[in-house]
Amino acid sequence: MTKSLFHDWRKMSPRARPRGWQLGFAAFSVVAILVLFPGENTLLPTIRTMGVIGYAVAAALSLGCAVGLPKPGARRLAIGFHLAFVPLQFLFAFPNPVPNFGIALSVAIVVGLQPRFPRLSLRVRKIWLILHIGFSVGWLGLSLGMLTLALVGLLADTHAVRHGAYEIFHVFDLVIVIPSVVLTIVTGLVLSLGTPWGLVKHRWVLTKFLISLSIPAAAAVESRWVSELVARTEDPAATAGSLGVALVVTVGCFAISLWTATILSVSKPWGRTRWGRDDSDPSLPVIVTHRRRVAEDTVELTLASVGAHRLPPWTPGAHVDLIMPSGLIRQYSLCGDPADTHEYRLAVLREDSGRGGSVEAHALTRGAEVRIRRPRNNFPIAEAPAYLFVAGGIGITPFLPMLPRLTVAGVPWRLVYRGRSLARMAYAGPLAATYPDQVSLYPADTCPRPDLTALMRTLPDRSAVYCCGPTRLIEAVTEAMPIGCPQGTLHVERFASTARAGENHAFEAELRRSGRTVSVPADGTLLAAIHEVDPAVPASCVDGVCGSCLTPVLAGVPDHRDDVLQPHERDRTDVIYPCVSRARGGKIVLDV
Ligand code: FES
């Protein structure tokens, strides 16, 4: 039964799981009321009463949120409620440790709902940081003071000192410890959630968070011991005994944990957790395991991950940023088998008059270590009844994984492959041999240009025409489209930016999540303005080609100047590539 319940839970979608947790929390609240309510009201009666009322409200709200999920309003309510309820449950845990389970449940619910908090602006972040450091330092001093009092209570020879130490300790517990713990945790939470640090992305933040959660749990036990020691040492003949030793050990662990958290804040060790390895993850190391010449001036590199890890998945049309040992970054289409997650293959044409990236890539030998970023796909296979691929030179590479995929799916396709000469056309021989009826080779030194318009006329309606190659070829295909295949869709991928010109004017960009508005001057880029507020927004080519700086638009009209959006997507108002694109009006609102 338990096994099948667990199995069912695992089968639930991630959005459904928090609903189960919410129902679990409602049930837990009822248990907490039953546990807290009938207890003897001799210890902290006000907090006990608050706990009973708090859990009654929590049961109703959790039930409401569980029934309402996944509506955005209910989701936000659940996140806000549980975040606020964590410190309150910490208070309720003083008379009885049961609410500590509620704290763990609340945290699990918030994490499961994957909240996206607005980014703190730099000034607000500084204020919260100062507050957090201030409260943390106070808590550190407090823990050392409490350790001293616990030692004095244990070791003092005179009754007055022994009893006095525990009485002061008790007052500390009630008056200073509770607010300082709550304020430190709350300021830490705001900082983590309102900055790129996150709560579970970095191991040092996660460890600090777990320490923060463990301390209130231990404090609930410790406060009961102190109350007992105060009562016990009223008798001048009584000593602290083993309870006094346990208190010293617990408070000592407290102090060590807090100092550990402080050291973690300063040193930030251990890198990211698996939840933190997202698209912002800058790069991963790979090793060149194979290098072979596939045409004149073209080499194919096979890259495998360092260690036994699998490489991130990708789909046909995707490319990666290859980060050379010198730091140069270039984009190359993946041309291997997407099902093989142990290695990537890419082909590089040497361009001696280029900017140096291809020359450096050609110099990579077997065993060389480079870095790559996770694959991005700006050129995926769109749904269509038939396909025409037009490749120019090294522009053949994105099509290599597409052709087997379409062949397996039984979708008709044709490939027109143009190059300077057969010797310079990578993979031409194997392609013509594997697909003799579908591949047409047009080496420029022996064949005239293909008649693209005539070719397109043979395509059924709504066909997809894909072109990757030099600008001249893309222009020829673009001109042929309306005549040859008016109902079709054109998809292009360029080697280099077309540097779309346009009149530049200054405008404002509201960065909604950061709560900041920045001015973009006529001679500056939107990306540069964004980076002043949030340097974590990714960017690679800064030329409008790679697609890494994709940013959601919430309001306003983008003036698209990139080469990532396809011809039929250029009136989109929901995204922008801010490295080159701008706003049409005076203002644009971005989800940054
Ligand atoms: S950084 Fe490459 S498209 Fe913007």
Residues whose N, C-alpha, C, O or C-beta is under 5 A from the ligand:
A	BS01	FES	A539 S540 C541 V542 D543 G544 V545 C546 G547 S548 C549 Y577 C579
